[in-house]
Amino acid sequence: MPSLLALAAALGWVSGFRLYAVVFLVGAMGAGGWLVLPAGLQVLQHPMLLAASGALLFVEFFADKIPGLDSLWDIVNSVIRVPAGAALAAGVFGADHATLALVAALMGGTLAASSQAAKTTTRAAINTSPEPLSNVAASLLEDGLVVGALWLATNHPLIFGVLLIIAVVLMWIVTWLLFKFLRAALRRLRALLSPGAASV
């Protein structure tokens, strides 16, 4: 049970950073025999889903490293990352354990929302800097975080659980401190999408 809970938490949490990387990596690990996937997640190793998530991962890898485009990508993908994080976490327990699946979905969705908010606000703050290196460094850190979290959750679930609690508390603090940058990014997006901007 601790290992399943850790996997559910990891899938939900890192989905807020890199949903397509999570889907592709977990599916590839299952298809390659490196990880025995629970029944509810075995669909991730289907070749068509691997191809689709791999293609989206390729696009996201580069889009996430371009200042400005990364914030737009985050805002657009925010509508899918949270429900997908909840669905992936619920899939760890599947339909045979409906109560645990529901608890996992709530946990996964909450963790995905926390990481998504922290990522979006942090990137909005970084994008105020004219140099692109900090943006690329933050993106690479998130790439490594996804791989590290999945590895730690599947190999050392208790350590992952402790570190996750610390990380979530820190993310809430960062999100609260940097929320003004997110509001500014949303204002810029609204200005770009407004009818007046299109007619100029």
MOBEL-V43452 format. One record per helix or strand of 2 or more residues. SS is the DSSP state (H for helix, E for strand). FROM is the first residue (numbers start at 1). LEN is the number of residues. If there is no record, write none. Layout:
[[SS,FROM,LEN] [SS,FROM,LEN]]
//
This chain:
[[H,2,30] [H,39,7] [H,47,17] [H,69,23] [H,95,32] [H,133,23] [H,157,37] [H,195,5]]
//
